[in-house]
Amino acid sequence: MNATFLQNHCVRRHGQTFEDIKSSHGDNKENSAPDLLVEQLQEIKERLVMTESQLTEERKSLREMSVKVNVTRLLILTRTVT
């Protein structure tokens, strides 16, 4: 595929020249993400960070509880053996 073929294809199939397509996808204000979406994305990121931190705390608590249970089991086992 060469540039001429691509330009002709754009005109034939899409009714636009390559320059029209290029300019319509440029970095103008109309094509940027709306402010609402940016705000929602930021909120989602903040909730993700908070959720990850809560999950880390819950894992830590679970490990501590597991250690306590294991120690208790060990104490019970040693008492029954002696």
Phi and psi in radians as a Rosetta constraint file:
Dihedral C 1 N 2 CA 2 C 2 CIRCULARHARMONIC -2.035 0.35
Dihedral N 2 CA 2 C 2 N 3 CIRCULARHARMONIC 3.063 0.35
Dihedral C 2 N 3 CA 3 C 3 CIRCULARHARMONIC -1.120 0.35
Dihedral N 3 CA 3 C 3 N 4 CIRCULARHARMONIC -0.658 0.35
Dihedral C 3 N 4 CA 4 C 4 CIRCULARHARMONIC -1.133 0.35
Dihedral N 4 CA 4 C 4 N 5 CIRCULARHARMONIC -0.784 0.35
Dihedral C 4 N 5 CA 5 C 5 CIRCULARHARMONIC -1.039 0.35
Dihedral N 5 CA 5 C 5 N 6 CIRCULARHARMONIC -0.775 0.35
Dihedral C 5 N 6 CA 6 C 6 CIRCULARHARMONIC -1.101 0.35
Dihedral N 6 CA 6 C 6 N 7 CIRCULARHARMONIC -0.749 0.35
Dihedral C 6 N 7 CA 7 C 7 CIRCULARHARMONIC -1.101 0.35
Dihedral N 7 CA 7 C 7 N 8 CIRCULARHARMONIC -0.767 0.35
Dihedral C 7 N 8 CA 8 C 8 CIRCULARHARMONIC -1.127 0.35
Dihedral N 8 CA 8 C 8 N 9 CIRCULARHARMONIC -0.679 0.35
Dihedral C 8 N 9 CA 9 C 9 CIRCULARHARMONIC -1.065 0.35
Dihedral N 9 CA 9 C 9 N 10 CIRCULARHARMONIC -0.784 0.35
Dihedral C 9 N 10 CA 10 C 10 CIRCULARHARMONIC -1.041 0.35
Dihedral N 10 CA 10 C 10 N 11 CIRCULARHARMONIC -0.720 0.35
Dihedral C 10 N 11 CA 11 C 11 CIRCULARHARMONIC -1.220 0.35
Dihedral N 11 CA 11 C 11 N 12 CIRCULARHARMONIC -0.800 0.35
Dihedral C 11 N 12 CA 12 C 12 CIRCULARHARMONIC -1.128 0.35
Dihedral N 12 CA 12 C 12 N 13 CIRCULARHARMONIC -0.879 0.35
Dihedral C 12 N 13 CA 13 C 13 CIRCULARHARMONIC -1.557 0.35
Dihedral N 13 CA 13 C 13 N 14 CIRCULARHARMONIC -0.514 0.35
Dihedral C 13 N 14 CA 14 C 14 CIRCULARHARMONIC -2.073 0.35
Dihedral N 14 CA 14 C 14 N 15 CIRCULARHARMONIC -0.128 0.35
Dihedral C 14 N 15 CA 15 C 15 CIRCULARHARMONIC 1.202 0.35
Dihedral N 15 CA 15 C 15 N 16 CIRCULARHARMONIC 0.349 0.35
Dihedral C 15 N 16 CA 16 C 16 CIRCULARHARMONIC -2.327 0.35
Dihedral N 16 CA 16 C 16 N 17 CIRCULARHARMONIC 2.614 0.35
Dihedral C 16 N 17 CA 17 C 17 CIRCULARHARMONIC -1.463 0.35
Dihedral N 17 CA 17 C 17 N 18 CIRCULARHARMONIC 2.900 0.35
Dihedral C 17 N 18 CA 18 C 18 CIRCULARHARMONIC -1.050 0.35
Dihedral N 18 CA 18 C 18 N 19 CIRCULARHARMONIC -0.659 0.35
Dihedral C 18 N 19 CA 19 C 19 CIRCULARHARMONIC -1.142 0.35
Dihedral N 19 CA 19 C 19 N 20 CIRCULARHARMONIC -0.668 0.35
Dihedral C 19 N 20 CA 20 C 20 CIRCULARHARMONIC -1.095 0.35
Dihedral N 20 CA 20 C 20 N 21 CIRCULARHARMONIC -0.784 0.35
Dihedral C 20 N 21 CA 21 C 21 CIRCULARHARMONIC -1.123 0.35
Dihedral N 21 CA 21 C 21 N 22 CIRCULARHARMONIC -0.767 0.35
Dihedral C 21 N 22 CA 22 C 22 CIRCULARHARMONIC -1.077 0.35
Dihedral N 22 CA 22 C 22 N 23 CIRCULARHARMONIC -0.760 0.35
Dihedral C 22 N 23 CA 23 C 23 CIRCULARHARMONIC -1.236 0.35
Dihedral N 23 CA 23 C 23 N 24 CIRCULARHARMONIC -0.531 0.35
Dihedral C 23 N 24 CA 24 C 24 CIRCULARHARMONIC -1.286 0.35
Dihedral N 24 CA 24 C 24 N 25 CIRCULARHARMONIC -0.327 0.35
Dihedral C 24 N 25 CA 25 C 25 CIRCULARHARMONIC -1.837 0.35
Dihedral N 25 CA 25 C 25 N 26 CIRCULARHARMONIC 0.277 0.35
Dihedral C 25 N 26 CA 26 C 26 CIRCULARHARMONIC -1.236 0.35
Dihedral N 26 CA 26 C 26 N 27 CIRCULARHARMONIC -3.129 0.35
Dihedral C 26 N 27 CA 27 C 27 CIRCULARHARMONIC -1.563 0.35
Dihedral N 27 CA 27 C 27 N 28 CIRCULARHARMONIC 0.962 0.35
Dihedral C 27 N 28 CA 28 C 28 CIRCULARHARMONIC -1.666 0.35
Dihedral N 28 CA 28 C 28 N 29 CIRCULARHARMONIC 2.960 0.35
Dihedral C 28 N 29 CA 29 C 29 CIRCULARHARMONIC -1.133 0.35
Dihedral N 29 CA 29 C 29 N 30 CIRCULARHARMONIC -0.559 0.35
Dihedral C 29 N 30 CA 30 C 30 CIRCULARHARMONIC -1.140 0.35
Dihedral N 30 CA 30 C 30 N 31 CIRCULARHARMONIC -0.559 0.35
Dihedral C 30 N 31 CA 31 C 31 CIRCULARHARMONIC -1.636 0.35
Dihedral N 31 CA 31 C 31 N 32 CIRCULARHARMONIC -0.040 0.35
Dihedral C 31 N 32 CA 32 C 32 CIRCULARHARMONIC -1.388 0.35
Dihedral N 32 CA 32 C 32 N 33 CIRCULARHARMONIC 2.780 0.35
Dihedral C 32 N 33 CA 33 C 33 CIRCULARHARMONIC -1.164 0.35
Dihedral N 33 CA 33 C 33 N 34 CIRCULARHARMONIC 2.427 0.35
Dihedral C 33 N 34 CA 34 C 34 CIRCULARHARMONIC -1.092 0.35
Dihedral N 34 CA 34 C 34 N 35 CIRCULARHARMONIC 2.645 0.35
Dihedral C 34 N 35 CA 35 C 35 CIRCULARHARMONIC -1.017 0.35
Dihedral N 35 CA 35 C 35 N 36 CIRCULARHARMONIC -0.624 0.35
Dihedral C 35 N 36 CA 36 C 36 CIRCULARHARMONIC -1.066 0.35
Dihedral N 36 CA 36 C 36 N 37 CIRCULARHARMONIC -0.741 0.35
Dihedral C 36 N 37 CA 37 C 37 CIRCULARHARMONIC -1.152 0.35
Dihedral N 37 CA 37 C 37 N 38 CIRCULARHARMONIC -0.671 0.35
Dihedral C 37 N 38 CA 38 C 38 CIRCULARHARMONIC -1.115 0.35
Dihedral N 38 CA 38 C 38 N 39 CIRCULARHARMONIC -0.736 0.35
Dihedral C 38 N 39 CA 39 C 39 CIRCULARHARMONIC -1.130 0.35
Dihedral N 39 CA 39 C 39 N 40 CIRCULARHARMONIC -0.749 0.35
Dihedral C 39 N 40 CA 40 C 40 CIRCULARHARMONIC -1.096 0.35
Dihedral N 40 CA 40 C 40 N 41 CIRCULARHARMONIC -0.712 0.35
Dihedral C 40 N 41 CA 41 C 41 CIRCULARHARMONIC -1.085 0.35
Dihedral N 41 CA 41 C 41 N 42 CIRCULARHARMONIC -0.728 0.35
Dihedral C 41 N 42 CA 42 C 42 CIRCULARHARMONIC -1.098 0.35
Dihedral N 42 CA 42 C 42 N 43 CIRCULARHARMONIC -0.738 0.35
Dihedral C 42 N 43 CA 43 C 43 CIRCULARHARMONIC -1.100 0.35
Dihedral N 43 CA 43 C 43 N 44 CIRCULARHARMONIC -0.724 0.35
Dihedral C 43 N 44 CA 44 C 44 CIRCULARHARMONIC -1.100 0.35
Dihedral N 44 CA 44 C 44 N 45 CIRCULARHARMONIC -0.727 0.35
Dihedral C 44 N 45 CA 45 C 45 CIRCULARHARMONIC -1.090 0.35
Dihedral N 45 CA 45 C 45 N 46 CIRCULARHARMONIC -0.731 0.35
Dihedral C 45 N 46 CA 46 C 46 CIRCULARHARMONIC -1.127 0.35
Dihedral N 46 CA 46 C 46 N 47 CIRCULARHARMONIC -0.727 0.35
Dihedral C 46 N 47 CA 47 C 47 CIRCULARHARMONIC -1.130 0.35
Dihedral N 47 CA 47 C 47 N 48 CIRCULARHARMONIC -0.639 0.35
Dihedral C 47 N 48 CA 48 C 48 CIRCULARHARMONIC -1.098 0.35
Dihedral N 48 CA 48 C 48 N 49 CIRCULARHARMONIC -0.777 0.35
Dihedral C 48 N 49 CA 49 C 49 CIRCULARHARMONIC -1.085 0.35
Dihedral N 49 CA 49 C 49 N 50 CIRCULARHARMONIC -0.757 0.35
Dihedral C 49 N 50 CA 50 C 50 CIRCULARHARMONIC -1.134 0.35
Dihedral N 50 CA 50 C 50 N 51 CIRCULARHARMONIC -0.743 0.35
Dihedral C 50 N 51 CA 51 C 51 CIRCULARHARMONIC -1.116 0.35
Dihedral N 51 CA 51 C 51 N 52 CIRCULARHARMONIC -0.722 0.35
Dihedral C 51 N 52 CA 52 C 52 CIRCULARHARMONIC -1.091 0.35
Dihedral N 52 CA 52 C 52 N 53 CIRCULARHARMONIC -0.704 0.35
Dihedral C 52 N 53 CA 53 C 53 CIRCULARHARMONIC -1.172 0.35
Dihedral N 53 CA 53 C 53 N 54 CIRCULARHARMONIC -0.703 0.35
Dihedral C 53 N 54 CA 54 C 54 CIRCULARHARMONIC -1.104 0.35
Dihedral N 54 CA 54 C 54 N 55 CIRCULARHARMONIC -0.722 0.35
Dihedral C 54 N 55 CA 55 C 55 CIRCULARHARMONIC -1.099 0.35
Dihedral N 55 CA 55 C 55 N 56 CIRCULARHARMONIC -0.720 0.35
Dihedral C 55 N 56 CA 56 C 56 CIRCULARHARMONIC -1.076 0.35
Dihedral N 56 CA 56 C 56 N 57 CIRCULARHARMONIC -0.750 0.35
Dihedral C 56 N 57 CA 57 C 57 CIRCULARHARMONIC -1.122 0.35
Dihedral N 57 CA 57 C 57 N 58 CIRCULARHARMONIC -0.724 0.35
Dihedral C 57 N 58 CA 58 C 58 CIRCULARHARMONIC -1.143 0.35
Dihedral N 58 CA 58 C 58 N 59 CIRCULARHARMONIC -0.679 0.35
Dihedral C 58 N 59 CA 59 C 59 CIRCULARHARMONIC -1.108 0.35
Dihedral N 59 CA 59 C 59 N 60 CIRCULARHARMONIC -0.723 0.35
Dihedral C 59 N 60 CA 60 C 60 CIRCULARHARMONIC -1.102 0.35
Dihedral N 60 CA 60 C 60 N 61 CIRCULARHARMONIC -0.765 0.35
Dihedral C 60 N 61 CA 61 C 61 CIRCULARHARMONIC -1.085 0.35
Dihedral N 61 CA 61 C 61 N 62 CIRCULARHARMONIC -0.746 0.35
Dihedral C 61 N 62 CA 62 C 62 CIRCULARHARMONIC -1.104 0.35
Dihedral N 62 CA 62 C 62 N 63 CIRCULARHARMONIC -0.722 0.35
Dihedral C 62 N 63 CA 63 C 63 CIRCULARHARMONIC -1.101 0.35
Dihedral N 63 CA 63 C 63 N 64 CIRCULARHARMONIC -0.761 0.35
Dihedral C 63 N 64 CA 64 C 64 CIRCULARHARMONIC -1.104 0.35
Dihedral N 64 CA 64 C 64 N 65 CIRCULARHARMONIC -0.734 0.35
Dihedral C 64 N 65 CA 65 C 65 CIRCULARHARMONIC -1.142 0.35
Dihedral N 65 CA 65 C 65 N 66 CIRCULARHARMONIC -0.684 0.35
Dihedral C 65 N 66 CA 66 C 66 CIRCULARHARMONIC -1.099 0.35
Dihedral N 66 CA 66 C 66 N 67 CIRCULARHARMONIC -0.710 0.35
Dihedral C 66 N 67 CA 67 C 67 CIRCULARHARMONIC -1.113 0.35
Dihedral N 67 CA 67 C 67 N 68 CIRCULARHARMONIC -0.752 0.35
Dihedral C 67 N 68 CA 68 C 68 CIRCULARHARMONIC -1.093 0.35
Dihedral N 68 CA 68 C 68 N 69 CIRCULARHARMONIC -0.735 0.35
Dihedral C 68 N 69 CA 69 C 69 CIRCULARHARMONIC -1.109 0.35
Dihedral N 69 CA 69 C 69 N 70 CIRCULARHARMONIC -0.758 0.35
Dihedral C 69 N 70 CA 70 C 70 CIRCULARHARMONIC -1.117 0.35
Dihedral N 70 CA 70 C 70 N 71 CIRCULARHARMONIC -0.682 0.35
Dihedral C 70 N 71 CA 71 C 71 CIRCULARHARMONIC -1.140 0.35
Dihedral N 71 CA 71 C 71 N 72 CIRCULARHARMONIC -0.745 0.35
Dihedral C 71 N 72 CA 72 C 72 CIRCULARHARMONIC -1.086 0.35
Dihedral N 72 CA 72 C 72 N 73 CIRCULARHARMONIC -0.765 0.35
Dihedral C 72 N 73 CA 73 C 73 CIRCULARHARMONIC -1.056 0.35
Dihedral N 73 CA 73 C 73 N 74 CIRCULARHARMONIC -0.741 0.35
Dihedral C 73 N 74 CA 74 C 74 CIRCULARHARMONIC -1.091 0.35
Dihedral N 74 CA 74 C 74 N 75 CIRCULARHARMONIC -0.748 0.35
Dihedral C 74 N 75 CA 75 C 75 CIRCULARHARMONIC -1.103 0.35
Dihedral N 75 CA 75 C 75 N 76 CIRCULARHARMONIC -0.738 0.35
Dihedral C 75 N 76 CA 76 C 76 CIRCULARHARMONIC -1.129 0.35
Dihedral N 76 CA 76 C 76 N 77 CIRCULARHARMONIC -0.745 0.35
Dihedral C 76 N 77 CA 77 C 77 CIRCULARHARMONIC -1.107 0.35
Dihedral N 77 CA 77 C 77 N 78 CIRCULARHARMONIC -0.729 0.35
Dihedral C 77 N 78 CA 78 C 78 CIRCULARHARMONIC -1.190 0.35
Dihedral N 78 CA 78 C 78 N 79 CIRCULARHARMONIC -0.576 0.35
Dihedral C 78 N 79 CA 79 C 79 CIRCULARHARMONIC -1.222 0.35
Dihedral N 79 CA 79 C 79 N 80 CIRCULARHARMONIC -0.654 0.35
Dihedral C 79 N 80 CA 80 C 80 CIRCULARHARMONIC -1.308 0.35
Dihedral N 80 CA 80 C 80 N 81 CIRCULARHARMONIC -0.494 0.35
Dihedral C 80 N 81 CA 81 C 81 CIRCULARHARMONIC -1.319 0.35
Dihedral N 81 CA 81 C 81 N 82 CIRCULARHARMONIC -0.644 0.35
